[in-house]
Amino acid sequence: MNPKLITKSLHTLIESKQPVFLWGPPGVGKSQIVAQVAERLNYKLTDLRAVLLDPVDLRGLPRISSEGDATWCPPSFLPKTGEGILFLDELNAAPPLVQAACYQLVLDRKIGEYELPEGWVVIAAGNRESDKAVTHRMPSALANRFVHLDFETSVKDWLDWAERNNIAEELRSFIKFRPNLLHDFDPARNEKAFPSPRSWEFVSGIIKSNPAPEIEYELFKGTVGEGAAAEFYGFCKIYRKLPDPEFILKSPDKAAIPEDPATIYALCESIASKASPENAENIMTFATRLPAEFAVLLVRNAVKKDRSIVDSAGFTSWATANSDILF
């Protein structure tokens, strides 16, 4: 399931207080999706890394009551009131005894003398055994207590998220150009670094920190692996030498058009990112000077950035003249 469908499913299952397990390869954003859902619902989020727990941690410590009986003091990290999500991340990486300690908490919503508040729901996540991450086979008794959802990456969903979260413009353009590199994980390659939504977010942070030119490629390589880093580094060199988009938007009938297709592609992405009602006519003027496939790319992305572009006279004129490639 793509992230949008995962989000819709979580909303439904949270409403019914049904425990959920999210399965997916490393770095696809399982934890982030859960955090986003909690934020949208205005729920508290308690994130427990099951792999860091001992079997006795969930039950707490015993004490002697005033009546002389042994009672259990639940740990402070378990929620006591309100509404929220108890997120058991990396649950299947935890030792079998820790997973067993979760049985009662997941199904019966209590463990020992502790009871999960009515407004809370349990969500867990973990990597698949085929990913060769640190995992233990989940006991069938525990697995049968969850609804299981398989998490898959979606370039469209990631690009929408990236725009909302101010991911570096050149990185967004690169993923549009090479969508297969958004997530390229093969456990057989045994790589230390590989492209994933999480590692590309790290790359965006590196770009914004303005690293010295002589170390930029090495930083990219250490984050997304050698192959992806080489492609992205080459793309960045082209992207950063583009004609000034502001000049093109001011003089769309005079600006020179690059000859290299990769450069034209990057330029279209850069101009489209600045689309607004004020420069709609100039964008359409420039589009009429481009080869058909790049004109379509520019107009499509400009409209996605600002839907009002379709109301301009320039768009109507261009769409009429290019109806054979649009319909």
N, C-alpha and C positions, 0 to 999 in steps of 0.2 A: 504494500500500500504506500502511496506517496504521502508526503507530510500533511497535505490538506485533508486527505481521507483519514489519516491517523488522528488528526486534531478533531474532526467531526466524530470519529468513533469514541475518542476519549470523553468528549462531552456527553455522549449517550450513556456510556458505561459508568461515568462518574455519577450521573443522575440516578442510576439504578444501584449504586454502591457495589458494583461488580469488580472484583480484582482483575487487573490487566497485566500481561507481560509483553513487553516490546522486545522483539528480536531483531538484530541487525548487525552489520559489520562495524568495525571500529570507525569512529569519526563522522558518522552520518547525521548526528544531531539528536539522538534519542533523548538525552538528558535535557537538551535545550527545548525540545517540543513540550516536555512535561512542565518545565518552568514557565513557558509561554502560556500554556493552558491554565496553570495556577494563577498567573497574573491576570488573564482575561476574566476569570471567574472571581477574582478578588479573594482567592483562597490562600491560606498559609501553605508553605512548602517545607516539609521536613525531609531532608535528603540524607539517607543513611547508606553508607557504603558497607554493604553486608560483608565484603571481604575483609574488612578491618575489625569485625566483631568476633568475640568468643561466644560459644553457645550460651554461657550464663549471663551475658551482657543484657539480653532482651528481658530476661525475667527480673533482674535486679539482685538486691542483697537481702538476706533474711534479718529479721530483728525479733526480739521478744516483746510481745504486747503486754499491756498492764494486767491482762488476765493470765499471763504466763504462756500464751500460745506463740508459736513461730509464725510470723507473717512476713510477706515480701514487700520490699520497698522498690517500686518500679523505677527504672532509670529516668533521669530528668529530660533526656532527649526525646522521649515518647510524648506525644501531644496529650494535653489534659482537657482542653476546652476548644470551642469554636468550630470552624470548618476548614478543611485543608486536605492536602495530599501527603500521605506517608509514602515516600519514594524509596524503594529498596533497589538502589543501583548496583549493578554488577552482582546480582543475587546468585547467578549460577557460577560465579567465580569463587564464591564462599565455600569453605569446606562443608562436606555433607552434614556434619553435626550442626553447623550454623543454619543451613537450609532447613534441617529438621525442626529447629527451634522456631522457624517461621510458620510452620504448618498451622498451628492454632491461631496465630495472629492474622494470617491471611484469610482463613475460612470462617472462623468463629469470631473474629475481631477482638480477640482477647488472648492474653497469655498469663498464666498463673492467676494472680489477683488483679491484674491490670486489664482494663477494657477500653478499647479504642472509642473515642467519642462519636456520637451518632453522625456528626457532620463531616467525618473524615473517611477517606477511601484509600485503599492500598493500590499502588502502581509499582511494578518492578520492571527492570530492563537488564539486558545482558547480550553479550556476543554469542554468535552461533558456534557450535563445536567445529564446524568446517572452516572457521576463520583462523584456527590455530592460536586463538588467544588463550589466556589462562581461564579454563573453565572446568567445572566438574559436572558430570551428567546429573541433570535434575531428577530426583526421585519421582516416580510416576504419581505418588500420593500428593506431592506438592504441585507438580505440573497440572494435575487435574483440578486444582483449585483456581486456575486462572483462565481468562480468555486470552488467547495468544494472537498477537498481531505482528506480521512481518513488515519491517520498515525498509522502504526502498528510497533511493535518492531521486529527486526530480529537479532537472535543470531550471525549469520555469519557476517552481516554488522557491528554489534557492535564489534565483535572480531577483524575484519579488522581495524576498527577505533582505538580500544584499542592498537593494536600493533603499529600503526603509532604514537600514542600519548603517548607512554611509560607508559601505565597503568601497575601497579604492576604485576609482572609475576605470583605470586601465585593467584591473583584475576582472571587473564585470564584463568589459568588452572582450577580454581574452576567453572567458568561459563561454560567451556567446559564439566566439570563433571556433573554440575547441571544446564543445560540450562533453565529449567523452572523457575529458580530463578532470571533470568535477569530482568524480570518485573513481579511482583506478586502483583497486586493491586486489591483489592476488596472493593468497597465503603461501603459495608454492614458491614465490620469489623471495620470501624471507627478508624483505626490505625493512630498514630502520625507519625510513621516511617514505611516505606515499601520498598522492593527492587525495584529499577528502574535504568535505565541507568545513570540517574543523580546522584542518591544516591550511586551507586557503584563507580562512579568517585570520590565522596567525600571519600569513604572508601580507595581508592588508595592513595589519599592525606594523609589520616591518617597514613597508613602504612609507607609511605615515611618519615613521621615526627618522626618515631621511638618512639612510645609511650611506657611508662612504662608497663611491662607485666601485672601488676595488674589492669590496667585501659583499656587495649586493648579491651577486650570483651564488656565492658560497652559502649565504644565509637562505636563499631560496632553495638551494639543493638540500640543505639540512632540514628543511621544513616539508617539502613535497617530493623529494627524490630527484635524481639527476636528470632523467628524461623530461619530466614535466617542467623542471626548473629551467632547462636549456631552452625549451619552447617559449616559456613565459618571458625569460630574459630577452630573447630575440624579439619577441612581440613588443616588449617595453621599449626597446631601442628604436623601433619604428614608430611606436605611439608617441614617444616624447619628441620626435623630430617632425611631427605633423605641422602643416601650416596652422597658423593661429585661427581657431574656430571663430573668435570674435571678429577677425578681419573678414572671414568668409561670410559671416552673417550680416556684416555691414556692406560688403561689396560682392554679392553672390554672382554677379554677371562678369566680374573681372578676375576673381581668384583663380589661380592656376590649379588644374586638376592633376594629381600625381599619376604616374604611369603604372606603378607597381600595384597589382590588385590587393595585396595585403595592406598596403598603405591606404588605399581608397576605403577598404573595409573599416579600418581603424578610424579614419577620418569621419565616415558616416556615423559611426557609433558616438564619436565625440560631439558632433554637431547635433545629433538627435537628443543627446542628454541635456541640451540647452533649449529645447523646444518650448515655446510659449506663444500666447496669442499675439504678442508684439512682434515676434520675428517669423511668424508663420509664412507670410508671403515671400520673405527672403529665402527661407528653407526650400519652399517649392520652386523658386527661381533656380536655386542651385541644383535641385533634383532634376530639373529638365535638361541639365548639361551633363548628367552622369550616364554611363551605360545602364541599360534597362534594369539589370539585376541589382545593381547598387542603388539605383533610384528607388526601387521597391524596398530595399533594406532601409534606406534613410527614411522614407515616408512612413513605413510600418512602425519603426522604432520611435519616430517623432510623435506619431499619433498615440502610441502607447504611453509616452511621457506626458502628453497633453492632448486630450481628446478634442479640444476646441480647434485643432488644426484642420479637422474635416469641414469646418464651417467657413474656411477661408476661400476666397475666389480662386486663389492659386491652386488649391487642392482640387476644386471642381474642374478647373481647366486641365490640370495634369491627369486626373483620373479619366476624363473623357478622351484625352489623346492617347492614353495607355490602356484602354479598356480591354485590348486584346491580350494583355499579359496579366491583367487583374482578374478577369472572369473566364 
